[in-house]
Amino acid sequence: MSQVVQTKMDGDVAVVIVDNPPVNALKHEVRAGILDAVQAASGDPNVKAIVIAAAGRTFIAGADITEFGKPPKAPSLIDVIAALDEVKKPLIAAMHGTPLGGGLEITLACHFRLAAPNTRLGLPEIKLGLMPGAGGTQRLPRLAGIEKALDMILSGNPIPAKDALAVGLVDEIVEGDLVAGAVAFARKVVAEKRPLRRVRDMEEKLAAFRADPAKFDEVAARLGKRSRGLDAPKAAIEAVRWTLDVPIDEALKRERDTFLRLTLSDQSKAQRHVFFAEREAAKIPGLPENVKPREIRKAAVIGAGTMGGGIAMNFANAGIPVTLVETSEEALARGFATITKNYQATVQRGGLRQEDVDKRLALFTRTTSLDAVADADIVIEAVFEEMDIKKKVFTELDRIAKAGAVLATNTSYLDVNAIAQITKRPEEVLGMHFFSPANVMKLLEIVRGKATASDVLATAMAVGRKIGKMPVVVGVCHGFVGNRMLAPRQVQAERMLLEGAFPRDVDAAATEFGFPMGPFAMGDLAGLDISWRIRRARGTRAEIADALCEAGHFGQKTGKGFYIYEPGSRTPQHNPEVDGIIVAASKRLGFQRRTIDKQEIIERLVFSMINEGARILDEGIASRPGDIDVIWVYGYGWPVWRGGPMYYADQVGLPYIRDQLRLHAARSGDASLEPSAYLSKLADEGRGFSALADAAKRSA
């Protein structure tokens, strides 16, 4: 018997237990062990029923992703599931934790599925540029219905056991001892001689869609609308459609062929890179192995504006009481009203129940007294992006906050070390840079100051994960990683306006590349006044953007920016006035306007970012190229199917990027486009950024 799969007899019920820590992934030995165990129990006349369960913290949480791209080893998951499908004795899956991907597909070949109350079930393959490849697209619709199956497959998000029970994916939720409950259920099935229906033979939940195929198109269009540029969702929709008109054996063969094709695709390789980069980002270089995060039982947020309110919501969402501080009752009321409005919008979309909202709102304490933060374990400052104001706040926090409290600034650009040094406890100060809207955006840059203590850094990372963020540690510099790389992109976007492009040209090229919006539409959305204020503080100028701000045109908030916005609309409309401002500025500054094609636009936008990313790596502001990729995917809308800017650079080739930067610098007369010394060095040596990542892993 396999070391990772054991069979224990409970009377006449065989309990097959998978034990492959940490998540019982379906590596070769697990697949072989399940197959051997189930076939042995199936052929044993003393066994009346079979239960498949798992040891540890979760039922089988999916395939072993490290096997992707390697020669397959029999038995495949398809072989295992086909064998389970043929078992003539009651076959029951007892699930807990997170049965995902291939783990869930195994349960779909069983006759019955039981779950512990906190179980979450899902098919997350879409997040890796894949689709279910072991029957998920064919069995799940038959069990849970077409609409629910498409929703689960296209989102990749797991659903709680109670929802799985409601749609028929789970037959029963077991309170108490799961295995004992499954054995009792198995005996009941045997005693009652319940029919053993195979999921593959179920047809009832397909009938309505077969009768009205247009209904499928309607559901698929609605659920797939966020999949622009992605191949896997299109393939998954087509595969689910096969349940309506393709014999299941043929559909299963097509599904597997499509899955294998997707595993070899550039998009899936890029998305798998991001998957692994996320996990690497959780490993903090230089952090002692035995360091433990501090306990966070209560939080406080200074500032109830858009950012502060969103940050506070994250804590309430995680069940952590939070004190919200503002300078006036009016500002406090306005901020809390926005928080309440955000929650109500989620209720209206069906994302929360009203009772859930009530519980979260009850976790807020509102006050205009900074003294109220004295009992908080973590305090996050979210006031205006001005150093003098932030220093005043931290001077007061140093006086008020209790010993051992973590003090964090939400600055987007400013020097965290300078803020820390005005306190008597710089070791307890760091940056926690949230992204707007803070209650939605997943990225969290954890800014490590030169004096930040190891356990404070570990605490910020742990808090980030607890409140549902993707935390990445970065160093101190102006703009850290994300905004520092954004700056040269913005410079190039503005520069190309002066050289001959218009905002719609630049934005169209960016969206065609895969960004959700272009740099000028993004500026209008964020508010042009924000970056204008930062430029004025630094003594720099953006000719066109500053002219708009000086005229009071700040983007969507004023109805005019680079584009025009009708009242109540966020759809950008062409702004002829801006075209005139651009042409006049070009003439005044001595530019000879010319046509700039899409390739040049994208190369100057993206290669300038990559160039800055190389400098960031050279300076140690980011520990790994993958950290930069995670930051841009989760914080700035970089298309995940391109894997992040540093991964993309390796696919294009650093020699090409170096040469094109030189070409664009010469053509435009913009010396800032010259390739950095570090990028040139890597290109000259024939190395890519992936070589840096490999070296970092070896030294870890």
N, C-alpha and C positions, 0 to 999 in steps of 0.2 A: 504494500500500500504506500502511496505517496507520502512524503514527509509533510507536504502542505495541505493535503486533504485526507481526513480520517473519517471512518464510519464507526458510529457508536450505536449499539442496539438498545432500544427502549421497548422491551417486550417484542412485539411483532412489527414494530416500526423502525426502519433504518434511518438514522439521522446522519447525513453526510455533512461534515463540517469543513469549510475552507478556512485555512489559517496561514495566510501569507501577508504578514505585516508590511507596511502600515495600513494599506487600504485594500488588501486582498485582490490586487490587480491580477488580471487573467493572463499571467505569463504561461509559457508552455507547460510547466510542471503542474500548474493549477488546472489547465484544460484537460490534460491527460488524467489527472487525479479524479476530477469530477466524472469524466467518461468511464473510467475503470470502476469507480465506486457505484455509480448508478447502474451500470450494466451488471455488476456483481449482485447488487440488491434486487435488480429486476429478475435475475435468473434464480434467485434463492427462494424455494417454496415456503420457507418459514417467514419471509417478509411479506406483509400485507400492504404496506404503504411506505413511501419514501419522502423524507423531508430534507430539503437542501437549506442549510443555514451557514452562518459564518461567525468566526471568533473575532475578538477585538472590537474596535470602535465602529465598524461598518460592515454591511454586506458588501459583496463585490462591487467596487467603485469604478469598474471599467477595464478597458484593455491596458496592457502594458505598452505605453506609448514608445518606449525605447526599442521595441521590436519593429516599429514602422521602418520600412525601407530595407529590412533585412530578409534573407531567404526564409520563407515560411517553414514552420516545423509542425508536423502532424502530431496530434489532431488539431485541426483549425477550430475556431469557435463555431464555424458553420457545421463541422462534423459533430461537435458536442451537441449543438442544438437539434440537429437532425436526429441524433440518437435519443435525446429527451422526448422529442415529438412522438417516438414510437413506443414509449413505455406504456404498458397496459395496466400498471398498478397506479393508484392515486399518487400523484407527484405534486408536492406542496413546497413552495418557496416561502421561507420565513425571513423577512427582510427587516433590517434596522439600519440606522445611519443614512448613508447615501448610495443606494443602488443606482448606478449610473451606466450609461452606454451599454457595453456588452454585458455588464452585470444585470441590468434590467432586461436585456434581450433574452438572457437565460431564463428569467422568470416567466417570460412570455411563452416559453415552450413548456411550462408546467401547467397542470390542470387547475391549480388554485394558487392564489398569492395572498399571504398574510403580512401584516406590517406592524411594527411597534409604533406607538403614537407619534413620536417625533421624527419618523422616517421621512426623507425627502427623495422622490423618485424622478429621474430625468434621463434625457438623451442629449448630452452636450456636444455631440460630434460637430455640429455646425460651427462651434466656436474655434474649431481647429481646421476649418475649411473643408470639412467632411460631411457625410450624412451617415445615419445608421447603416451598417453593412452586414448585419447578421439577423435580418428579419424584422427590424424595428419599424421600417416604413410599411410593412405589410401586416404585421400582427397588431401593432398598437392601434391603427384605425379600426380594426375589427373588434377590439376590446373596449376602447375608450371613445370611439366615434371619430369621424374624419376631422371635425373642427378642432377638437381637443388634441388629437394627434398632431395635426399640422402646427398648432400653437406650440406644443412641447418641442417638436422637432426644429421648427424655424427659430424659436427663441433660444433653445438650448438650456432654458431655465428649469430647474427641478420644481416639482409641485409637492405640497405637504400631503401626508397620508390621508387626511380627511377629504381633501379634494380628489385624491386617487380613488378613494372609496366611493365618492359621489358619482364618478363617471364610469365605475366598473373595472378600473385597473386593479384595484385591491378588493378582495372578497370579504376581509374582516380585519379590524384593528384589534390587536392583542394587548391587553393591559397586563402588567406583571411579566413573569418569565416567558419570553418569546418562544423558546424551543419547547418548553412544557406545553404552552398553549397550542403550538403547531402540532405536537404529537397528539394532544387531545382532539384537535380538529381532524387530524388524519383518521383517528379511530372512529370518530363520528361519521366521516365520509364512508368508511368501510361498513359500519353498522347499518347506515341508511341506504347503502348501495347506490350512492349518488352517481349519476352518469358522468363519465370522464370525457368532457368535451374539449377537443383541441382548439386552441385559439385560431389556428389557421383555417379551421372549418366554419368559424362563425361568420355569418353574413348579414344578420339583422341590422346592424348599425350602418351598413353600406347602402341599404335599400333606397333611402330618400335621395341620396346623391346619384344613384344609378337611374332613378326615375327622372331626375332633373339635373343633368350634367352642368348646366349653367350655374347652379348653386355652388358647385365646386370652384368654378372660376372666380366667383364673387368672394368666397372665403379665402382662397389662395391670394387674390389680389390684395385683400385687406391685411392679411397676416404677413405677406411678403414685401410690403411697401418700403420697409427699411433696409432692404437687401441690395441697394443699388451698387453695381460693380462686382458683386459677389457671385461666384459660379455655383457654390454648394447649395444655397437655397433654391435656385432654379432646378437643380438636379433632384433635390428632395421633394419639391412640389410635384415634379413629373413622376417620381417613384410612388408617391402616395396616390397619384391619379391612377396608377396601374391597378390598384385594388378594385377599381370599378369595371375594368374591361380586359384584364390580362389574367390568365390562369395563374394560380399562386406559385406553382413551381417555376414557371417561366419568369414571373415577376421577381422571385427570390434570386434567380440567376442574374437577371438584369441588375438588380440592386447591388449584388456583390461586384459585378463587373464595373458598375459606376463608382462604387466605393474605392475599388482598387485604382481606377483612373484618377480619382480625386486625390488619393494619397501621393501620386506622382506629380501633381500639379504645382505650379509655382505659388499659387495662392495658399494652398494648404501648407506648403513648406514655410511660407512666411508666417502664417498664423501659428504654426507649431513653434517657430522661433519665439514669437511673443509669449506663448504659453510657458516655455522654459525660462525666458527672460524674467517673467513675473516671479517665478520661484527663486531665481538667482537674486533678484532685487531684495528678497527678504533676508538674505545673508549679508550682514554688515561687516565689512573688512575692519580688522583691528578691535572688534568687540570680544572681550573675554568670554569663553564658552560658558562659564558658570554665572554670568551676570543675569539677574532677575529683574523684570520690570516692577516698578512700584504699583501698589494697589490704587486704583482710581475708582472712588465711590461717589465723588461729587465733582462737578465741573463748573466753571464760570467763564462767561464770555463778555468782554468789554466792548460795547458797541452793538446796537440793535439795528443797524442798517441792513442793506441787502446781504452783505457778506456775513456780518455778525449773526443775524437772524438765521441764515442758512447753516452756519457752523453749529449754532445752538440746537437746531433741529436734529442734527446728526446724533448728538448725545441723547436727546429725548427718544429718538428712534431706537437707540440701543438700550433704553431703560435706565439711563444714567441721569439723575437729577442735575439740573443746570440752572445757574443763576445768571440772569441777563441784566447787564448794567448799562444805563444810558445817562446822559447829562441832564435830561429834562423829562418830565412826565409826558409831554407831547411827543417827543421822539420815541420814548419807550412804548407809548400806546400805538404809534404809527408802525413801529417795528413788529410789535406783537400781532397787530391786525394783519400784517403781511404774512406772518407765520401761520396764523389761523386760516387765512385765505388759501395758502399753499396746501395745507392739510385738507381743506374742504374740496379743493380741485381734485386731489387724489381720491377722495371718497366718491366724487361724481364719476371718476373714471373706473371705479370698481377696484382700486388698488388697496383701499383700507375700509374697514367698517367704522361707523361713527364711534362705537365704544372704544376702538383702538385709538382714535384721535383724542378722545376725552382723556384716556390714560396718559397719553404723551403730553398733552397740554398741562395736565396736573403736575408734571415733573418740572415745570418752569417756575422759577421765582423771579419776579420782576422788581427792579429797584433802581433808584437814582443815587444810591450810596455805594461808593467803592468799598467801603468797609465790609460790605456784605460778602466779599470774596474771601474773607479771612478763614473760612472753614473748607475752602475748595482744595481738592488734591491736584487739580490742573487748572490753570487760568490761561485763556487765550485772548490776546489783545487783537481787536479788529477795528481800529480807528483809522483816521485819514492817513494816507501814505505820505506823511511828512515826518522827518526825523525828530524835529523838536517836540512835536506832539507825542510821538511814541516814547521818547525819553522821559517826558513828564509822567506819562502813565506808568512806566516801569520804575521810576523813582518812588511813586506811590505804592506800587505793588510790592516793591522790596520792603517797604515799611509795614504793609498790611498783611500780605500773604503769610501763611503759617510756614514754619520750617519744614522742608521736605517737599513743598509744593513745586510742581513743574510749571515754569513760566514760559509761555510761548508767544511769539509774535507772528501775526499772519501777513507780514510784509511780503510784497511781490518782488521787490528790488533792493531794499535797503540793507545796510551792513548789520548783520545780526551780532557780530562781535562788538560793534560800537554800542549797540543797545544793551548787550550783556554787561559791558564794562561799567555802566553807570549804576549797576547794582552791587551789593556786597556779596552776591552769590552767583557769579557768572556761570558756575558749573551747572546750575539748575535752569539756565536759559537756553533756548534754541528756537529755530523757526519752524512753524507749521503752516506752510503756504497752501491754503485751500484754493480751489478754482471755482469760478462763478458759473452757474448758481451752486453754492457750496452744498446744498442739500441734495444735489443731483450728480454733479461731476465726481468721478471716482478718484481722480489723481490727488495725491497729497505729497508735496515735496517736504521732506523732513530736513531742515537745514541745520547741519552739525557745526556749531561754533567751535572755536579753538579751545574753549574751556569746558564745553559740554561734557558732563559726566556720562560714563558708559550706561549706567542704569537709567539716566534721564533719557538718553537716546533710545534705549530698549523700551522704555515706557511709551514714548511717542509712537514708536512703531506698533506696539501692542494696541495702543488706543486707536491708531489709524485702522488697524484690521478690525477691531471690535465695532467701530462705527461704520464699517462697510466700505472703507477706502482702499486704494492701492497705494500704500506708502513707499516712497523711494528716497533713500538718503542722498543728499547732495551737499556740496561744500559752499562756503561763503564767497560770493562775488556779486557784482551788480546783475540782478536778474536771475541768479542761480543757473539752472540749466535751461528750462523751458523758455522763459522770457528772454534770456540772453541769446538763445538761438533764434527767437522770433524777431529780435531787433534787426539783424541784417536782412532778413526776409522783407521786413517793412521798408527798410532803406531801399532795397532793390525795386519793390513795388512802386514806391513814390518816384524813384529815379526813372523808371521806365515810362511813367506818365510824362515826364519832361522830355524824354527822348522820342516819344511818338505814339505810345499806347494810350488807351483810355481805360477807366476803371472796369468797364464791362469786358474788355479784352483780357485783362489780367485775371479777373474773377472767373471768367469762362474757362480759361486754361487751367486754373487751380481746381475747379470743380470737375473738369474732365479728367484730371489726374486722380481724383478721388476724395479731395477734401469736401466736407459738407457745405462749405461756403468759401468764397475767395477772401483775400485780405481786406478789401475795401468794404464789402458787405459785413464782414466780421467787425471791422472798426465801427461801422454804423451801429451794429447791434450792441457792442460793448459800451459805446459812447466815446466819441472822438476827444472829448474834453479830458478824459482820464490820461491818455498818453500825452496830450498837449501839456497838462500840468507837470508831468514828469520831465518832458523836454525842456520846459522853461526852467525847472529847478536845476537841470544839468547844463543849461546854456546852449542847447542844440535847437535845430529847426527842421521841420518838414514843410517844404514850401506850400504844397497844395492843402494838406491837412490843417496846417496852422492858419491859412487864409480862411478856410471854412469856419474854424473855431472862432477866429477874430470877428467873423460875421454872425456869430451866435448859432451856427449850424452844427449841432453835435451828433447828428445821426437820427436814429429812430425816435429818441426821446423828444426831439424838436421837430420831427417830420421832414427834416432835410439834413443831408450830409453829403456823402459822395453820390447818394441816390435820393429820390423823393419817395416819401411814404404817405399814402392816403390815410386819413383818420381811421384808427382801429385796425390798420393793416400793417403787417410786417414784410410785405412783398416789395422788394426794391424796384423802383421805376426809374427810367433814364432821366438824368438831370442835365439838361442842355447848358444850364448856367455853369456847371462844373467843367464841361468841355471848354467853355470860353475862358474860364480861369486858367485851365491847363495850357491852352494854346498861347495865351498871353504871357504866362510865366515862362514857357519855353523860349519865346521870342525875347523876353526881357533878359533872360539868363544866357542867351547866346547858343541855345541848342538848335541844331538842324534836325527837325522832326523827320522820322523815317518809319516805315512799317516794321513792326516787331512780331515775328511769327510765334506760334504757340510753343514750339520747341525751345526757343530762346527764353521765353517768359518762364517756362517751368524750370529750365536749367538755372536761370539766375535766382529764382525764388528758392529752389530746393538745394542746389549746390552751395549757395551761400550759407544755408543752415548747416549743411554737412561740414563745410569748412570751419564754422564756428564750433561745431561738435567735436572736431578733431582738436581744436585748441583746448576745449573743456576737458577732454580726456588727457591731453598732455599736461595740463595743470593739476590734474587730480580732483577737479570739481565734481566729476562723475567717476565712479569706480570702474564701471564697465560700459561698453557700447550698448549692451542690452538695457541698462538702466535708462539711457537716453531714449531708446526705442519705446520703452514702457511709458515714459513721461509724455512722449509725443502722441502715442496711440490713445492714452487715457485722458490727456489734458488738452490736446489741441486738434483733435479730429483727424490725425494722420490716418489714412486708410489702412486698416489692419491687414488687408490682403497684400499690402506692400511691405509689411514687416517692421516698419519703423525706419527713420532716416538713415541710421548707420548700417542696418541690414541692407536697405535698398542701395546704399553706396557700394557695398560689396558686390551686389548683383550687377550694377552698372559697370563697376571697375574703377578703382581709384586713379589709374593712369588717365582714363578718359575724363574723369571729373577734373583732375589737375589741369589737363590740357584745355578743356573747355573754359575753366575759370580764367586761365591766362588769355584765351581768345576773347572772352566777353569783357575782360578788363581792358584789353587793348582797343577793342571796338568802341566801348562806351567811354573810355577815358576815366573809369572809376577804379582807382587803385585798391579800394576795399575788397574788390573781387579777386585779387591775387591769391593764389593758394597759400595756405599757411605752411610754415616750415615743417610741421609734423605731418600734415597730409602729404606734402611732397616727398618727405622721407619714406613714408609707408609705400607710396606709389613707386618710388625709385627702387625700393627693395622688393617689389612684387608682393607685398603683404596687404591684407585687408584688415578691417576692424575685427573680423571674427578671430584672427590670430591673437589679438589682444585679449579677447574673451577667453580663449583657450588657455593662454598664459596665466590669466587671473585665476582660472579654475585650478590649474596645477599648483599655484602658490598658496591656494586657500587651505 
